[in-house]
Amino acid sequence: MASGSGVLIASNGYIATNNHVVENASTIEVVLPDNRQFPAELVGRDPNTDLALLKIKGDNLPTIQLGNSDSVQVGEWVVAVGYPFSLNTTVTAGIVSAKARSLGIINRPGRSNGGGYAEPTGNTGVESFIQTDAAINPGNSGGALVNTNGELIGINSAIASQTGSYAGYSFAIPVNLAKKILGDLREYGSVKRGLLGVSFPAPPAEAQYLRQQGLEPGAVKGVYITGVLGNSAAAAAGLQQGDIIQSIDGVALNSSSEFSERIARHRPGDVVKLTYRRNNNTRSTSATLKGEEATVAAKSNADLDKIYNKLGAIFAPLPASLKQQLNLRAGVLVTEVRQDGFFDHLGIPSGTIIAFVNGKSIASPKDIEAALLSAQSGMVQMLAIAPDGSRVVFNFPLGT
């Protein structure tokens, strides 16, 4: 048994909640604030944004008006509504502390709605959270983050805590992203994701990477492109490695997480207008986004050596003695870490064992190649065992 919160977004019974609230559920029951109870149908869910859509049978149900998360300002007052600790409707208040926050937690191995261990799942997560200091606790997941006009601006999803309870900050999925994802789930039962086909530094290593390129992080206003997939939307639009994308559809970009969110709002075939900087000159272009299948095909045809150069690591089969010592069924050993690669930037040393990539068990270096080539939105998550025996999870983007 587990519980969470949800938001009625349509009078005929459509409810938004978190994927991790309903994932692996055999039956779902919805209880309204007036204690009416309904069996719920799972319309669809998207682990990549931690959103899910439910449907209950009813008419003229009370709904909330959807707001505009782009207009949310840091410092403005917000209200969180949900069912923490299974208590009936609870309201807390706070301010917006930050926007476009990336935590690397969506699809993280071990995250589950019931407090137990969850099997690793593929991480192609899109994170651009609204950060608030409104008190949120277990059970609030999937609930409403509301502005002072009573409009929904986010779906509460996570907290930053060492104990599992509220410790000062909470995080909500922006409603503008949720609108697109929930709309796809309602119309198609799955998400139609448009991809540009570029890669950029992982947020934790971005400043270090830029300095190694001879750039001051504070001087880079936008998203620095480290690679462009062949036959991708970005390649067709003329983007190149080293370009700095400064705006999308006229909106200035301040972080790669904001960039990923804005791309994730689009479907294949949508056209986005990009402004970018190359060799101190500002240029503009338009890109027609492609679907995941086309982007995966582009990756499959790309030179795999380029991906390995970005990783900066060499892998070898895991010796049987180590498997027996650590009680592992599979895994590969990192035998070398090269300077300036993702592994070097993230501090992953040689001797580390890679057990899962994007939720798939890894038994050989060939398994890593297959997992990297099939990373649907370019995000890669690795579950590893460090040389000291500790288990770690790290994420990095190959593209969006």
KOLLO-609644 format. One record per residue (C-alpha): residue number from 1; x, y, z. Coordinates in pm, 1 decimal. Last residue first. Example, Ala and Ser with C-alpha at 12.3 -4.5 7.8 and 13.67 -1.06 7.14 Angstrom:
+-----+----------+----------+----------+
! num !        u !        v !        w !
+-----+----------+----------+----------+
!   2 !   1367.0 !   -106.0 !    714.0 !
!   1 !   1230.0 !   -450.0 !    780.0 !
+-----+----------+----------+----------+
END
This chain:
+-----+----------+----------+----------+
! num !        u !        v !        w !
+-----+----------+----------+----------+
! 400 !   1834.8 !   1653.5 !  -2620.5 !
! 399 !   2192.6 !   1526.9 !  -2607.2 !
! 398 !   2449.9 !   1298.0 !  -2450.9 !
! 397 !   2346.7 !   1417.7 !  -2108.7 !
! 396 !   2501.4 !   1301.0 !  -1779.9 !
! 395 !   2374.6 !   1115.5 !  -1475.3 !
! 394 !   2542.3 !    948.6 !  -1180.3 !
! 393 !   2427.2 !    686.2 !   -933.7 !
! 392 !   2655.4 !    555.0 !   -660.4 !
! 391 !   2692.2 !    234.0 !   -462.2 !
! 390 !   2974.3 !    222.6 !   -209.2 !
! 389 !   3222.8 !    -67.0 !   -228.8 !
! 388 !   3540.5 !    141.2 !   -185.2 !
! 387 !   3620.7 !     95.9 !   -555.9 !
! 386 !   3284.8 !    254.9 !   -644.7 !
! 385 !   2987.4 !     42.6 !   -744.2 !
! 384 !   2788.3 !    194.6 !  -1027.9 !
! 383 !   2436.4 !    272.6 !  -1144.0 !
! 382 !   2466.3 !    472.9 !  -1463.5 !
! 381 !   2214.7 !    718.9 !  -1599.9 !
! 380 !   2239.4 !    856.1 !  -1952.5 !
! 379 !   2031.2 !   1137.9 !  -2096.5 !
! 378 !   2039.7 !   1165.5 !  -2476.3 !
! 377 !   1665.3 !   1171.0 !  -2518.1 !
! 376 !   1628.3 !    805.3 !  -2618.5 !
! 375 !   1952.1 !    655.5 !  -2493.0 !
! 374 !   1956.7 !    370.8 !  -2748.7 !
! 373 !   2317.7 !    418.9 !  -2863.1 !
! 372 !   2437.5 !    442.3 !  -2504.9 !
! 371 !   2258.6 !    124.2 !  -2399.8 !
! 370 !   2390.8 !    -72.3 !  -2698.4 !
! 369 !   2747.9 !     42.9 !  -2634.7 !
! 368 !   2719.7 !    -40.1 !  -2265.0 !
! 367 !   2595.0 !   -389.7 !  -2349.3 !
! 366 !   2893.9 !   -435.2 !  -2582.5 !
! 365 !   3123.1 !   -358.5 !  -2286.1 !
! 364 !   2980.3 !   -670.8 !  -2119.3 !
! 363 !   2723.4 !   -781.9 !  -1860.4 !
! 362 !   2532.4 !   -458.2 !  -1805.9 !
! 361 !   2183.4 !   -478.7 !  -1656.1 !
! 360 !   1952.0 !   -224.3 !  -1813.3 !
! 359 !   1802.0 !     62.3 !  -1611.8 !
! 358 !   1958.1 !    338.0 !  -1816.1 !
! 357 !   2299.9 !    177.7 !  -1771.6 !
! 356 !   2326.0 !    -73.6 !  -1487.9 !
! 355 !   2616.0 !   -245.2 !  -1307.6 !
! 354 !   2916.3 !    -25.6 !  -1391.5 !
! 353 !   3205.6 !   -124.8 !  -1163.8 !
! 352 !   3454.6 !    145.0 !  -1064.4 !
! 351 !   3821.6 !     44.4 !  -1072.3 !
! 350 !   3913.7 !    359.7 !  -1258.9 !
! 349 !   3772.6 !    664.4 !  -1086.1 !
! 348 !   3441.0 !    850.2 !  -1137.5 !
! 347 !   3505.8 !   1213.8 !  -1038.7 !
! 346 !   3220.3 !   1360.6 !  -1242.5 !
! 345 !   3452.2 !   1561.0 !  -1467.8 !
! 344 !   3683.7 !   1262.3 !  -1516.0 !
! 343 !   3393.4 !   1032.0 !  -1602.9 !
! 342 !   3252.8 !   1293.0 !  -1842.1 !
! 341 !   3586.1 !   1319.9 !  -2025.8 !
! 340 !   3850.6 !   1589.4 !  -1965.6 !
! 339 !   4132.1 !   1349.8 !  -1865.1 !
! 338 !   4090.7 !    984.1 !  -1943.6 !
! 337 !   3959.4 !    722.5 !  -1704.4 !
! 336 !   4093.8 !    368.4 !  -1748.7 !
! 335 !   3992.3 !     16.4 !  -1644.8 !
! 334 !   3625.0 !     76.3 !  -1565.8 !
! 333 !   3499.4 !   -274.0 !  -1491.3 !
! 332 !   3180.3 !   -422.6 !  -1632.4 !
! 331 !   2880.8 !   -567.2 !  -1449.9 !
! 330 !   2681.5 !   -887.2 !  -1408.2 !
! 329 !   2539.1 !  -1130.3 !  -1153.5 !
! 328 !   2700.2 !   -953.3 !   -860.0 !
! 327 !   2767.1 !  -1099.1 !   -515.4 !
! 326 !   3046.6 !   -850.4 !   -447.3 !
! 325 !   3319.4 !  -1111.8 !   -394.1 !
! 324 !   3168.4 !  -1354.2 !   -646.4 !
! 323 !   3145.7 !  -1095.4 !   -919.4 !
! 322 !   3493.2 !   -971.6 !   -828.7 !
! 321 !   3639.1 !  -1321.0 !   -868.0 !
! 320 !   3456.9 !  -1371.8 !  -1197.9 !
! 319 !   3642.3 !  -1077.3 !  -1347.2 !
! 318 !   3419.3 !   -798.2 !  -1485.3 !
! 317 !   3456.5 !   -755.8 !  -1859.8 !
! 316 !   3652.8 !   -444.4 !  -1959.8 !
! 315 !   3563.3 !    -77.9 !  -2002.1 !
! 314 !   3756.9 !    228.3 !  -2117.8 !
! 313 !   3654.3 !    577.6 !  -2011.9 !
! 312 !   3656.9 !    933.2 !  -2144.5 !
! 311 !   3279.1 !    945.0 !  -2170.9 !
! 310 !   3293.3 !   1204.5 !  -2446.2 !
! 309 !   3562.2 !   1005.2 !  -2628.6 !
! 308 !   3345.0 !    694.6 !  -2592.2 !
! 307 !   3058.9 !    876.3 !  -2762.9 !
! 306 !   3286.4 !    987.5 !  -3044.5 !
! 305 !   3418.7 !    633.8 !  -3084.0 !
! 304 !   3063.9 !    517.5 !  -3150.5 !
! 303 !   3074.9 !    698.2 !  -3485.0 !
! 302 !   2717.5 !    788.7 !  -3564.2 !
! 301 !   2487.4 !    552.2 !  -3752.3 !
! 300 !   2322.2 !    421.3 !  -3437.8 !
! 299 !   2294.5 !    775.2 !  -3306.9 !
! 298 !   2104.7 !    888.4 !  -3614.9 !
! 297 !   1876.2 !    586.7 !  -3584.1 !
! 296 !   1808.7 !    678.4 !  -3220.9 !
! 295 !   1720.5 !   1030.1 !  -3334.0 !
! 294 !   1479.7 !    903.4 !  -3598.1 !
! 293 !   1306.3 !    675.5 !  -3348.4 !
! 292 !   1287.9 !    948.7 !  -3084.6 !
! 291 !   1102.9 !   1184.6 !  -3314.5 !
! 290 !   1252.8 !   1478.4 !  -3499.8 !
! 289 !   1234.3 !   1851.0 !  -3429.0 !
! 288 !   1223.7 !   2094.2 !  -3720.0 !
! 287 !   1496.1 !   2349.6 !  -3650.7 !
! 286 !   1498.7 !   2721.0 !  -3725.3 !
! 285 !   1810.1 !   2937.6 !  -3737.1 !
! 284 !   1953.6 !   3258.3 !  -3598.7 !
! 283 !   2309.4 !   3389.5 !  -3568.7 !
! 282 !   2508.5 !   3598.6 !  -3324.4 !
! 281 !   2879.6 !   3636.9 !  -3402.3 !
! 280 !   3155.9 !   3599.1 !  -3144.9 !
! 279 !   3289.7 !   3288.9 !  -3321.8 !
! 278 !   2946.8 !   3124.9 !  -3305.2 !
! 277 !   2655.0 !   3247.7 !  -3092.3 !
! 276 !   2307.3 !   3103.3 !  -3111.9 !
! 275 !   1947.2 !   3211.1 !  -3160.1 !
! 274 !   1702.6 !   2928.6 !  -3210.1 !
! 273 !   1352.4 !   2913.9 !  -3354.1 !
! 272 !   1168.4 !   2589.2 !  -3291.9 !
! 271 !    961.6 !   2403.2 !  -3551.8 !
! 270 !    736.4 !   2118.3 !  -3437.0 !
! 269 !    755.0 !   1802.5 !  -3648.5 !
! 268 !    811.6 !   1572.6 !  -3353.0 !
! 267 !    636.8 !   1715.6 !  -3046.4 !
! 266 !    739.9 !   2006.4 !  -2826.2 !
! 265 !    733.7 !   2082.2 !  -2453.9 !
! 264 !   1045.6 !   1867.8 !  -2409.2 !
! 263 !   1251.2 !   2127.1 !  -2601.8 !
! 262 !   1153.5 !   2388.1 !  -2343.6 !
! 261 !   1238.4 !   2157.8 !  -2056.4 !
! 260 !   1578.4 !   2062.9 !  -2199.2 !
! 259 !   1671.3 !   2431.6 !  -2243.6 !
! 258 !   1567.1 !   2513.7 !  -1886.9 !
! 257 !   1784.9 !   2228.2 !  -1761.9 !
! 256 !   2072.9 !   2352.5 !  -1982.1 !
! 255 !   2066.8 !   2687.0 !  -1802.9 !
! 254 !   2003.8 !   3060.0 !  -1852.7 !
! 253 !   1825.7 !   3058.3 !  -2186.9 !
! 252 !   1666.3 !   3370.7 !  -2333.5 !
! 251 !   1314.3 !   3322.3 !  -2472.4 !
! 250 !   1265.8 !   3424.7 !  -2837.5 !
! 249 !   1150.8 !   3082.9 !  -2955.9 !
! 248 !   1464.6 !   2932.9 !  -2803.2 !
! 247 !   1746.9 !   3158.4 !  -2690.0 !
! 246 !   2121.5 !   3167.0 !  -2636.4 !
! 245 !   2243.4 !   2844.8 !  -2795.7 !
! 244 !   2622.8 !   2855.5 !  -2769.9 !
! 243 !   2793.5 !   2692.1 !  -3067.0 !
! 242 !   3106.3 !   2490.8 !  -2990.0 !
! 241 !   2996.0 !   2182.0 !  -3181.0 !
! 240 !   2786.7 !   2285.8 !  -3477.8 !
! 239 !   2429.6 !   2387.9 !  -3558.2 !
! 238 !   2333.4 !   2407.8 !  -3926.0 !
! 237 !   1957.5 !   2352.8 !  -3893.9 !
! 236 !   1985.6 !   2007.9 !  -4055.8 !
! 235 !   2247.6 !   1913.4 !  -3797.6 !
! 234 !   2021.5 !   2030.0 !  -3513.9 !
! 233 !   1724.0 !   1832.0 !  -3644.4 !
! 232 !   1942.8 !   1521.6 !  -3653.4 !
! 231 !   2103.4 !   1344.4 !  -3950.2 !
! 230 !   2438.5 !   1339.7 !  -3767.1 !
! 229 !   2418.4 !   1414.4 !  -3397.9 !
! 228 !   2562.2 !   1746.3 !  -3282.3 !
! 227 !   2823.3 !   1773.2 !  -3006.6 !
! 226 !   2952.5 !   1979.0 !  -2715.3 !
! 225 !   2696.3 !   2257.9 !  -2745.7 !
! 224 !   2730.9 !   2532.5 !  -2483.1 !
! 223 !   2391.5 !   2643.4 !  -2351.3 !
! 222 !   2330.1 !   3014.7 !  -2293.3 !
! 221 !   2514.9 !   3321.6 !  -2175.0 !
! 220 !   2871.2 !   3197.4 !  -2151.0 !
! 219 !   3064.0 !   3480.1 !  -1984.5 !
! 218 !   2996.8 !   3360.4 !  -1630.7 !
! 217 !   3139.4 !   3018.8 !  -1715.9 !
! 216 !   3471.1 !   3174.1 !  -1829.5 !
! 215 !   3581.9 !   3001.1 !  -2146.7 !
! 214 !   3919.5 !   2843.9 !  -2229.1 !
! 213 !   3765.9 !   2508.8 !  -2323.5 !
! 212 !   3888.2 !   2363.3 !  -1993.7 !
! 211 !   3711.6 !   2649.9 !  -1819.7 !
! 210 !   3387.8 !   2548.0 !  -1995.6 !
! 209 !   3419.1 !   2188.2 !  -1875.4 !
! 208 !   3479.4 !   2292.1 !  -1515.1 !
! 207 !   3172.8 !   2516.1 !  -1514.6 !
! 206 !   2953.1 !   2249.3 !  -1674.1 !
! 205 !   3053.2 !   1958.0 !  -1452.4 !
! 204 !   2751.3 !   1949.3 !  -1219.3 !
! 203 !   2516.4 !   2052.5 !  -1506.1 !
! 202 !   2631.7 !   1776.2 !  -1745.2 !
! 201 !   2793.2 !   1939.4 !  -2046.0 !
! 200 !   2594.3 !   1967.2 !  -2370.4 !
! 199 !   2469.8 !   1734.4 !  -2643.4 !
! 198 !   2257.7 !   1814.0 !  -2948.2 !
! 197 !   1991.1 !   1617.2 !  -3137.5 !
! 196 !   1685.6 !   1846.5 !  -3137.9 !
! 195 !   1430.0 !   1598.7 !  -3010.7 !
! 194 !   1049.6 !   1603.5 !  -3019.4 !
! 193 !    877.1 !   1377.8 !  -2770.5 !
! 192 !    538.6 !   1219.9 !  -2833.1 !
! 191 !    440.2 !   1093.9 !  -2488.3 !
! 190 !    212.8 !    793.1 !  -2445.2 !
! 189 !   -160.3 !    721.5 !  -2416.4 !
! 188 !   -214.9 !    914.2 !  -2740.4 !
! 187 !   -459.0 !   1195.7 !  -2662.1 !
! 186 !   -468.1 !   1191.6 !  -2282.1 !
! 185 !   -102.1 !   1098.1 !  -2242.9 !
! 184 !     -3.1 !   1363.6 !  -2497.0 !
! 183 !   -203.9 !   1630.7 !  -2316.0 !
! 182 !    -53.4 !   1521.9 !  -1983.8 !
! 181 !    298.3 !   1570.3 !  -2124.8 !
! 180 !    220.2 !   1905.2 !  -2287.3 !
! 179 !     35.6 !   2053.6 !  -1992.0 !
! 178 !    297.2 !   1915.7 !  -1748.7 !
! 177 !    573.9 !   2116.2 !  -1917.1 !
! 176 !    376.4 !   2437.7 !  -1876.5 !
! 175 !    277.0 !   2326.5 !  -1525.3 !
! 174 !    636.3 !   2329.3 !  -1403.1 !
! 173 !    726.5 !   2008.9 !  -1212.0 !
! 172 !    758.2 !   2093.5 !   -841.9 !
! 171 !   1047.0 !   2081.7 !   -594.7 !
! 170 !   1075.9 !   2114.8 !   -219.1 !
! 169 !   1323.9 !   2283.2 !      9.4 !
! 168 !   1370.8 !   2322.2 !    384.8 !
! 167 !   1413.3 !   1982.5 !    545.8 !
! 166 !   1083.1 !   1806.0 !    479.2 !
! 165 !   1093.7 !   1435.1 !    556.3 !
! 164 !   1298.0 !   1154.1 !    398.7 !
! 163 !   1584.0 !   1203.9 !    646.4 !
! 162 !   1864.2 !   1354.9 !    436.8 !
! 161 !   1619.4 !   1582.7 !    258.6 !
! 160 !   1566.5 !   1774.6 !    -63.1 !
! 159 !   1201.2 !   1717.7 !   -148.6 !
! 158 !   1028.3 !   1588.1 !   -459.6 !
! 157 !    728.7 !   1596.0 !   -692.1 !
! 156 !    482.2 !   1876.8 !   -637.5 !
! 155 !    295.7 !   1942.2 !   -962.8 !
! 154 !    334.3 !   2305.6 !  -1069.2 !
! 153 !    173.5 !   2639.8 !  -1154.6 !
! 152 !   -190.9 !   2561.7 !  -1077.9 !
! 151 !   -387.1 !   2885.2 !  -1046.8 !
! 150 !   -546.4 !   3009.7 !   -723.6 !
! 149 !   -447.9 !   3370.9 !   -790.8 !
! 148 !   -191.3 !   3351.6 !   -508.4 !
! 147 !     -4.2 !   3080.3 !   -695.0 !
! 146 !    -66.4 !   2706.0 !   -658.8 !
! 145 !    157.6 !   2403.3 !   -627.3 !
! 144 !    -77.2 !   2107.0 !   -646.4 !
! 143 !    -22.9 !   1750.1 !   -537.0 !
! 142 !    149.2 !   1465.2 !   -718.8 !
! 141 !    383.7 !   1390.9 !   -430.2 !
! 140 !    245.2 !   1533.6 !   -105.5 !
! 139 !    229.8 !   1185.7 !     46.8 !
! 138 !    582.0 !   1201.8 !    187.2 !
! 137 !    637.7 !   1562.1 !    304.2 !
! 136 !    615.0 !   1912.3 !    158.3 !
! 135 !    665.1 !   2236.1 !    351.6 !
! 134 !    666.8 !   2536.8 !    119.3 !
! 133 !   1029.2 !   2643.9 !     69.9 !
! 132 !   1002.9 !   2638.4 !   -308.2 !
! 131 !   1203.8 !   2512.0 !   -606.3 !
! 130 !   1032.4 !   2505.7 !   -946.2 !
! 129 !   1189.5 !   2206.7 !  -1116.7 !
! 128 !   1354.4 !   2185.6 !  -1457.7 !
! 127 !   1420.7 !   1814.0 !  -1489.0 !
! 126 !   1373.5 !   1604.9 !  -1801.5 !
! 125 !   1460.9 !   1242.9 !  -1733.5 !
! 124 !   1595.5 !    999.6 !  -1989.1 !
! 123 !   1689.9 !    766.8 !  -1708.6 !
! 122 !   1604.5 !    404.4 !  -1775.2 !
! 121 !   1470.0 !    220.8 !  -1473.5 !
! 120 !   1653.4 !     72.4 !  -1178.2 !
! 119 !   1451.2 !   -171.9 !   -968.0 !
! 118 !   1275.1 !     -2.3 !   -679.7 !
! 117 !   1383.1 !    -57.6 !   -321.5 !
! 116 !   1119.6 !      8.0 !    -59.8 !
! 115 !    975.8 !    338.5 !     66.9 !
! 114 !    636.6 !    284.7 !    -89.6 !
! 113 !    650.7 !    533.7 !   -373.3 !
! 112 !    985.6 !    416.0 !   -502.1 !
! 111 !   1321.9 !    568.5 !   -579.2 !
! 110 !   1594.2 !    305.3 !   -565.2 !
! 109 !   1738.1 !    372.8 !   -908.1 !
! 108 !   1687.6 !    736.1 !  -1006.8 !
! 107 !   1413.2 !    769.5 !  -1265.3 !
! 106 !   1391.6 !   1143.8 !  -1191.7 !
! 105 !   1651.2 !   1228.4 !   -928.1 !
! 104 !   1924.3 !   1418.9 !  -1114.0 !
! 103 !   1853.0 !   1739.4 !   -920.8 !
! 102 !   1797.3 !   2003.0 !  -1190.4 !
! 101 !   1648.1 !   2340.4 !  -1088.9 !
! 100 !   1487.5 !   2550.3 !  -1362.7 !
!  99 !   1350.7 !   2798.8 !  -1108.3 !
!  98 !   1454.3 !   2911.7 !   -760.8 !
!  97 !   1321.7 !   2987.9 !   -412.0 !
!  96 !    952.9 !   3034.5 !   -494.8 !
!  95 !    792.9 !   3135.1 !   -167.5 !
!  94 !    612.5 !   2946.9 !    105.3 !
!  93 !    272.4 !   2817.5 !    209.4 !
!  92 !    128.6 !   2489.9 !    335.5 !
!  91 !   -215.5 !   2335.5 !    281.1 !
!  90 !   -325.0 !   1990.1 !    397.3 !
!  89 !   -619.4 !   1794.0 !    256.2 !
!  88 !   -673.6 !   1485.9 !    467.8 !
!  87 !   -367.0 !   1333.7 !    631.9 !
!  86 !   -216.7 !   1038.3 !    443.8 !
!  85 !    135.1 !   1129.1 !    572.4 !
!  84 !    112.6 !   1437.5 !    351.1 !
!  83 !   -215.2 !   1464.7 !    154.3 !
!  82 !   -174.8 !   1760.4 !    -77.3 !
!  81 !   -183.6 !   2134.1 !   -137.7 !
!  80 !    122.7 !   2359.1 !   -170.5 !
!  79 !     72.2 !   2736.4 !   -171.3 !
!  78 !    291.8 !   2995.4 !   -342.6 !
!  77 !    422.5 !   3342.8 !   -264.8 !
!  76 !    653.8 !   3515.6 !   -509.6 !
!  75 !   1026.2 !   3535.2 !   -436.3 !
!  74 !   1150.5 !   3395.9 !   -766.7 !
!  73 !    890.8 !   3487.0 !  -1028.1 !
!  72 !    642.2 !   3259.8 !  -1202.5 !
!  71 !    560.1 !   3388.0 !  -1552.0 !
!  70 !    694.4 !   3077.3 !  -1724.9 !
!  69 !    480.2 !   2860.7 !  -1495.1 !
!  68 !    161.6 !   2986.7 !  -1659.7 !
!  67 !   -158.2 !   2889.9 !  -1477.5 !
!  66 !   -399.9 !   2599.8 !  -1505.7 !
!  65 !   -737.9 !   2655.5 !  -1341.2 !
!  64 !   -827.6 !   2391.6 !  -1086.2 !
!  63 !  -1114.2 !   2149.2 !  -1118.5 !
!  62 !  -1431.7 !   2059.8 !   -928.2 !
!  61 !  -1615.1 !   1759.1 !  -1075.5 !
!  60 !  -1907.1 !   1834.7 !  -1306.4 !
!  59 !  -1915.7 !   1474.3 !  -1425.0 !
!  58 !  -1766.4 !   1154.0 !  -1289.4 !
!  57 !  -1588.2 !    833.7 !  -1379.2 !
!  56 !  -1223.1 !    852.0 !  -1274.9 !
!  55 !   -926.3 !    896.5 !  -1505.6 !
!  54 !   -555.8 !    905.4 !  -1418.1 !
!  53 !   -260.6 !   1078.3 !  -1586.7 !
!  52 !    100.0 !   1030.2 !  -1479.5 !
!  51 !    405.4 !   1254.5 !  -1449.7 !
!  50 !    760.9 !   1179.4 !  -1338.1 !
!  49 !    905.8 !   1370.8 !  -1635.9 !
!  48 !   1093.1 !   1083.0 !  -1801.0 !
!  47 !    884.0 !    824.8 !  -1614.6 !
!  46 !    583.1 !    920.1 !  -1830.2 !
!  45 !    248.5 !    766.7 !  -1737.3 !
!  44 !    -70.8 !    676.2 !  -1913.1 !
!  43 !   -447.0 !    652.5 !  -1873.8 !
!  42 !   -430.4 !    471.3 !  -1539.7 !
!  41 !   -794.4 !    402.9 !  -1452.1 !
!  40 !   -922.7 !    508.1 !  -1110.5 !
!  39 !  -1172.4 !    350.3 !   -869.7 !
!  38 !  -1362.0 !    632.2 !   -702.6 !
!  37 !  -1418.5 !    740.1 !   -341.3 !
!  36 !  -1616.3 !   1040.9 !   -215.8 !
!  35 !  -1459.4 !   1168.7 !    107.1 !
!  34 !  -1542.8 !   1538.8 !     46.3 !
!  33 !  -1168.3 !   1600.0 !    -11.7 !
!  32 !  -1177.6 !   1340.4 !   -292.7 !
!  31 !  -1048.4 !    983.6 !   -249.9 !
!  30 !   -901.8 !    812.5 !   -556.2 !
!  29 !   -831.9 !    440.0 !   -564.2 !
!  28 !   -567.2 !    274.5 !   -779.3 !
!  27 !   -524.4 !    -97.9 !   -837.9 !
!  26 !   -218.8 !   -306.5 !   -933.4 !
!  25 !     22.3 !    -17.7 !   -874.6 !
!  24 !    372.2 !    -66.4 !  -1022.4 !
!  23 !    413.2 !    310.4 !  -1072.9 !
!  22 !    121.6 !    507.2 !   -927.3 !
!  21 !    293.9 !    759.9 !   -699.5 !
!  20 !    627.2 !    740.3 !   -887.1 !
!  19 !    455.8 !    861.5 !  -1203.4 !
!  18 !    338.9 !   1173.2 !  -1024.6 !
!  17 !    -20.6 !   1299.1 !  -1039.0 !
!  16 !   -265.3 !   1461.2 !  -1279.3 !
!  15 !   -634.3 !   1369.6 !  -1265.3 !
!  14 !   -889.5 !   1349.7 !  -1547.3 !
!  13 !  -1242.6 !   1314.8 !  -1411.9 !
!  12 !  -1496.2 !   1474.9 !  -1643.2 !
!  11 !  -1442.8 !   1817.4 !  -1484.0 !
!  10 !  -1082.9 !   1825.1 !  -1605.9 !
!   9 !   -757.4 !   1903.6 !  -1419.5 !
!   8 !   -826.5 !   1729.4 !  -1089.4 !
!   7 !   -492.6 !   1732.4 !   -907.0 !
!   6 !   -328.6 !   1438.9 !   -731.5 !
!   5 !   -174.9 !   1328.4 !   -403.8 !
!   4 !      8.3 !   1022.2 !   -277.1 !
!   3 !    -49.6 !    693.1 !   -105.1 !
!   2 !    114.7 !    353.4 !    -75.5 !
!   1 !      0.0 !      0.0 !      0.0 !
+-----+----------+----------+----------+
END
